[in-house]
């Protein structure tokens, strides 16, 4: 696995745990709010865990109105200065 794949998998697992799913159930580009009936509290908890782990600050507006695993990963990558 590449570093990008490892980090994306880690973000997926953190989000899945926060909203009560397994990471295997989650596709990267689907709206977490409508597809998985997640709420902003769970998504906020996941983002807080990601911020703490990677020592970044992710503004909620950067994950979008319809947050996905990929949008959360991209916001994290941007603030952590990970290469795309």
C-alpha positions, 0 to 999 in steps of 0.5 A: 500500500502507498502512503496515500492509501494507508492514510485514506484507510486510516481516515475511513476507519476513524470515520466508520468508528465514529458513526458506528459502521465498519470501514468495509461498509463505506465507499469513499465518495458517498454522502455520509449524511444520507447514505449512512444516516450519519449525523454532524455530531458523529462526523465532528467527532471523527474530524476531531480524532483526525485533527488530534492524530495528525495535528491539524485543524480542519474547518468544517466548511472544507468537508462540504455540505455533503461530507464524504470519506474523500472530502474529509481525507482531502481536507486532512491532506491539505492541512497536513501538507501531504502530497496528492 
